[in-house]
Structures are given as C-alpha cells and as structure tokens.
Amino acid sequence: MAEELEVNRRTAERMRDVIAEAFVLEELADDRRKRFRIPDGLRRAYTRPNAAEVAALQTEVATLARKGAAHAPQLESLLGKVKAALDDREKRRIDPDLDALGRLQRGMHMAGPAVFVAPETVATIQGAILAGVCLEFEYRAEGADAPQWRRVVPYGLIHGGVPYLVGKMPGREEPPILFRLDRMSEPRASNQLGCAPEDWDLDVWLAQSFGVWREDEHDIILQVAPASAERARGWRFHPAQKLEEGEGGALLVRFRSGGLREIAEHLFTWGGEVAIVAPEELRIVMRDRLEAGKGSLKHVRPEMSQEPVRRDP
C-alpha cells in the first residue's frame, strides 16, 4: 500500500485507519502479507444513519406518540427497522451519542385539540389510495344526531393535531372537502374505482385556505407595525406570501387565501401589531369576532382599515 501510494509505512497505516473509521474493514492474513477488504461495499457507508439522524427520528416518534397522532405507529415501526438494520459494530459506534441526544431532546407539546384515531383507519385510507379505489365509511358531522354513509374518492391525507381526509364525491363536480378522521367509523375500501387526477396538487389545494375552512379566496394584505416587522420577516403567515417594505419601517404581507375566520383568529395572537389593509370582508369578520368577545376587551377601535387589532393584555 505504501509503495502504491508512494508514502512511508506509517502514513499508509494512518490512511488505512481513516478508512476503517468510515467502513467495515476486514483483515485477511496470507502468510506474512495482510490484506484488507470492505465486505459491505462502498455504498453502505453512505446509506447508514448516524446518531443525530436516528435521534431526530426518535424524538419525532416520541412527540407524535404523546400527541396520539394516527401515523405515529408507522413511524415507530420505521424507527425499529432502522435500528434493527444496524450491525453490532454500527450500534457500538452510535449508541453513546444516541443515548446523549435521546436524553436531551424533546418535541414541544403545544396546547390544542386532543383526538384519537385508530391506526387501522389510517392504514385503510392509505390502502385505498394505493389501490386506486374509493373509500366508504360512516361519518358523523358536527352537530349531527347520527352518522351517515359516505363514499368518496381519496384525494389526500393530512396529518396533524386533527387529521383529515381530503375526499371528493364520485361523479359530482363539487370540489374536494375535508373529513375529520376521528368522526369516521367503519372505514373500508370500496369496489368502485376512484383516484385523484395525475395533475392534482395537494399542496396547491391546501394553500388556497389559511387553515381548514374552505371558502372563496381573497387577496389578503396585512401591515405589521415597525416594532414587530423583524419578527414577522421570520414568520410564515402563508406558504405563498410576499413581503414588502412599508412606510416608516412597517412590513406588508400579501397572500391569496380563504379561511377569513382563521386569519382573524390568528391576528389576535399578534397583540395589536398587525393591521388589516384588505379585504373589507376580513375586516367584517374581525369586527364580528371582536363583537363576540367584547366582554373581555377593554378597548376596540371601530376603524380597522389602518389600525392594529387591539387585545386585552
């Protein structure tokens, strides 16, 4: 090795040791000669996970499991397979770092709705998507006395605090709508074929609304006060937002979206630092929300076109 590389023996040994740190290196004795072999090939070293990657997945799995996320068991199964795929040498290499990172990493548990969805429900929906068939289930809408049978073409599955199925009624021209998974019962794959079109883009569809409320889109313009402009530059109001510099250090946020009620609810969290510039429909929704909660508000400005939303401290 030294002769081939035109270096001295000690340098060749150091180079061999560097290779041994990255690859599984077998030593073969042939009389007085030693040969070194990488049994797993070169690809293995670049595909096996490191401690930080395994710890990140482990943290995410634990966070989702505490929240009761419907797809947590699938990620937990993936984590187990990743760890099982490591050989003894790899496990000894990453275990100390994995223990340290696992002990000192946690996902933040935020306040929000707590719902339970059976993992079998998620698996059934995913199975229908893969098979290209409709999904049938009993669905109890909010305020309904009894569930009703539904058959929909599965257009998407949205994970989160409250998971949703995006479904479209087959044979109808209506756009897809959302179904809460926790309100579904007896889900099953249908014998009727049905799948989302090839040009269907779930991300584009989701971007048409601020949250889960579906309604006509509006051109939204918000003005962030100068004191909060820097914070707003690092905040994502909407995936397709555009930021513009306003007068006096203010910041304008523009995007097109529905879900005016959810936008109004979010603006309360800014404590009066965001003004509604447009549209008028959003101002009306905000006035209605302020009127509904005026018992807990000390002061509300009647004109909101250029005035920030005020909130009780």
C-alpha positions in Angstrom: 0.0 0.0 0.0 2.8 2.3 0.9 4.6 1.6 -2.4 1.5 2.0 -4.5 0.8 5.4 -2.9 4.5 6.4 -2.7 4.4 7.1 1.0 6.1 5.6 4.0 4.6 2.7 6.0 3.4 4.8 8.9 1.5 7.1 6.6 -0.1 4.1 4.9 -1.2 2.8 8.3 -2.8 6.1 9.2 -4.7 6.2 5.9 -5.9 2.6 6.5 -7.1 3.6 9.9 -9.1 6.5 8.4 -10.8 4.1 6.0 -11.6 1.8 9.0 -13.4 4.7 10.7 -15.8 5.0 7.8 -16.1 1.5 6.6 -16.2 -2.0 8.0 -12.7 -3.2 7.2 -11.8 -6.9 7.4 -8.2 -8.0 7.9 -7.1 -11.1 6.0 -3.8 -12.8 6.7 -1.9 -14.6 3.8 1.4 -15.9 5.2 3.3 -12.7 6.0 1.0 -10.5 3.9 -2.1 -8.7 5.2 -5.0 -7.9 3.0 -7.9 -5.5 3.8 -11.3 -5.9 2.5 -14.5 -3.8 2.7 -17.2 -6.6 2.8 -20.3 -4.4 2.5 -19.1 -2.4 -0.4 -18.7 1.4 -0.5 -22.4 2.2 -0.7 -23.1 1.0 2.9 -21.1 3.8 4.5 -23.1 6.5 2.8 -26.6 5.0 3.5 -26.4 4.0 7.1 -27.8 6.6 9.5 -25.7 8.5 12.1 -26.6 9.1 15.7 -28.1 12.6 15.1 -30.4 11.3 12.4 -31.6 8.4 14.5 -32.1 10.7 17.5 -34.1 13.1 15.4 -36.4 10.4 14.2 -36.7 9.0 17.7 -37.7 12.4 19.1 -40.3 12.9 16.4 -41.8 9.5 17.1 -42.0 10.1 20.8 -43.6 13.5 20.3 -46.2 12.2 17.9 -46.9 9.2 20.2 -47.6 11.6 23.1 -50.0 13.6 20.9 -51.8 10.4 19.9 -51.1 11.1 16.2 -52.7 8.4 14.0 -49.5 7.8 11.9 -47.2 7.6 15.0 -47.2 3.7 15.0 -46.0 3.7 11.4 -43.1 6.0 12.2 -42.4 3.9 15.3 -42.2 0.8 13.2 -39.8 2.6 10.8 -37.6 3.6 13.7 -37.4 0.0 14.9 -36.5 -1.2 11.4 -33.7 1.5 11.1 -32.2 0.4 14.4 -32.5 -3.3 13.5 -30.7 -2.7 10.2 -27.6 -1.6 12.1 -25.0 -4.3 12.7 -23.2 -4.7 16.1 -20.3 -2.6 15.1 -22.5 0.3 14.0 -24.6 0.0 17.1 -21.5 0.3 19.3 -20.4 3.3 17.3 -23.6 5.3 17.6 -25.0 4.1 20.9 -23.1 6.6 23.2 -24.1 9.6 21.1 -27.7 8.3 20.6 -28.1 7.9 24.4 -26.9 11.5 25.0 -29.0 13.0 22.2 -32.1 11.0 23.1 -31.9 12.0 26.7 -31.6 15.7 26.0 -34.0 16.2 23.0 -37.8 16.5 23.3 -40.6 17.8 21.0 -42.6 20.7 22.3 -46.2 19.7 23.3 -48.5 22.6 22.5 -52.0 23.1 23.7 -54.6 22.0 21.1 -57.3 19.6 20.3 -56.8 16.0 21.5 -58.4 13.4 19.3 -57.9 9.7 18.9 -57.7 8.0 15.5 -57.2 4.2 15.3 -54.0 3.4 13.3 -56.2 1.0 11.3 -58.2 3.9 9.9 -55.0 5.5 8.5 -53.9 2.2 7.1 -57.3 1.7 5.4 -57.2 5.1 3.8 -53.6 4.6 2.6 -54.6 1.2 1.2 -57.5 2.7 -0.8 -55.1 5.4 -2.2 -52.6 2.7 -3.3 -55.3 0.5 -4.8 -56.9 3.4 -6.7 -60.4 2.8 -5.2 -63.0 4.9 -3.3 -63.2 4.9 0.4 -66.5 4.1 2.2 -67.2 5.0 5.9 -69.9 6.2 8.3 -69.4 9.9 9.1 -70.9 11.9 12.0 -70.8 15.5 11.0 -70.6 18.2 13.7 -74.0 18.6 15.4 -75.5 15.6 13.6 -77.6 13.2 15.6 -76.4 10.1 13.8 -73.6 9.1 11.3 -74.3 8.9 7.6 -72.7 6.6 5.0 -70.2 8.2 2.7 -68.3 7.1 -0.4 -65.5 9.4 -1.6 -62.5 9.4 -3.8 -59.4 9.8 -1.6 -57.6 13.0 -2.7 -55.2 13.2 0.3 -54.4 12.5 3.9 -53.5 15.4 6.2 -51.7 14.6 9.4 -51.6 17.0 12.4 -53.3 17.6 15.7 -56.6 16.8 14.0 -56.0 14.5 11.0 -58.2 14.9 7.9 -59.1 13.0 4.8 -59.4 15.1 1.6 -62.2 13.4 -0.3 -64.3 14.1 -3.4 -67.8 12.7 -4.1 -67.5 10.5 -7.2 -69.5 11.6 -10.2 -70.0 15.1 -8.9 -68.5 18.4 -9.9 -68.1 19.7 -6.4 -64.5 20.3 -5.2 -62.9 18.1 -2.6 -63.9 18.6 1.0 -62.4 17.7 4.4 -63.4 14.8 6.7 -62.1 14.5 10.2 -60.7 11.1 10.8 -61.9 10.9 14.4 -65.5 11.3 13.2 -65.2 8.4 10.8 -66.2 4.8 11.7 -66.1 1.5 9.8 -63.8 2.7 7.0 -63.3 0.2 4.2 -62.0 0.2 0.6 -64.8 0.3 -2.0 -65.2 -1.9 -5.0 -65.6 1.3 -7.1 -62.5 2.7 -8.7 -61.5 6.2 -7.8 -58.2 8.1 -7.5 -57.0 11.7 -7.7 -56.1 13.0 -11.1 -52.5 13.0 -12.2 -52.4 16.8 -12.2 -53.9 17.0 -8.6 -51.5 19.0 -6.3 -52.4 18.7 -2.6 -50.0 21.5 -1.7 -51.7 23.9 -4.1 -55.1 23.0 -2.8 -54.0 23.4 0.9 -52.5 26.9 0.1 -55.9 28.1 -1.0 -57.0 28.3 2.6 -55.4 29.7 5.7 -56.4 26.6 7.7 -59.1 24.0 7.2 -62.0 26.4 6.4 -62.8 26.2 2.7 -64.2 29.3 1.0 -63.6 31.7 -1.9 -60.1 33.1 -2.0 -59.3 36.8 -1.2 -56.3 39.0 -1.8 -55.1 39.5 1.8 -52.9 42.5 2.8 -51.7 42.8 6.3 -49.5 45.6 7.7 -47.1 44.7 10.5 -46.1 47.5 12.9 -42.4 48.5 12.7 -41.8 47.2 16.2 -42.8 43.7 15.1 -41.5 43.8 11.5 -38.3 41.9 12.2 -40.3 39.1 13.9 -42.7 39.0 11.0 -39.9 38.5 8.5 -39.2 35.2 10.1 -42.8 34.2 10.4 -44.8 32.3 7.7 -48.4 33.6 7.5 -49.0 31.6 4.3 -46.9 29.4 2.0 -47.2 31.8 -0.9 -46.8 35.0 1.0 -44.9 38.0 -0.3 -43.2 40.6 1.9 -42.9 44.3 1.0 -41.3 47.1 2.9 -43.9 49.6 4.1 -43.7 53.2 5.3 -41.8 54.1 8.4 -40.3 50.6 8.8 -43.6 48.7 8.6 -43.9 45.4 6.7 -46.6 44.5 4.3 -47.6 40.8 4.0 -49.5 39.8 0.9 -51.1 36.4 0.0 -54.2 35.0 -1.6 -56.3 32.7 0.6 -59.6 31.7 2.0 -60.3 31.0 5.7 -61.0 34.5 6.8 -62.2 33.4 10.2 -59.0 31.5 10.9 -56.9 34.5 9.7 -58.8 36.7 12.1 -58.3 34.3 15.0 -54.6 34.2 14.2 -54.3 38.0 14.2 -55.3 38.1 17.9 -52.0 36.4 18.8 -50.1 39.4 17.5 -51.4 41.6 20.3 -52.3 44.6 18.2 -49.2 44.7 16.0 -50.9 43.7 12.7 -53.4 45.9 10.8 -55.8 44.6 8.2 -55.3 46.6 5.0 -57.5 44.4 2.7 -60.0 43.0 2.0 -63.1 44.5 3.5 -64.5 41.0 4.1 -61.7 40.2 6.5 -62.4 43.5 8.4 -66.0 42.5 8.8 -65.1 39.0 10.1 -62.6 40.6 12.6 -65.3 43.1 13.8 -67.7 40.2 14.3 -65.0 38.3 16.3 -64.3 41.4 18.4 -68.0 42.0 19.0 -68.4 38.4 20.1 -65.6 38.8 22.7 -66.1 42.4 23.7 -66.9 41.4 27.2 -63.2 40.5 27.7 -61.8 43.5 25.7 -61.2 46.9 27.2 -60.9 48.8 24.0 -61.8 48.2 20.4 -61.1 50.7 17.6 -64.1 50.9 15.3 -62.0 51.7 12.2 -59.7 48.8 11.4 -58.5 49.6 7.9 -55.2 51.0 9.1 -55.4 50.4 12.9 -53.9 47.3 14.6 -56.2 44.8 16.2 -56.3 45.6 20.0 -56.4 42.9 22.6 -56.8 42.8 26.3 -53.2 42.3 27.7 
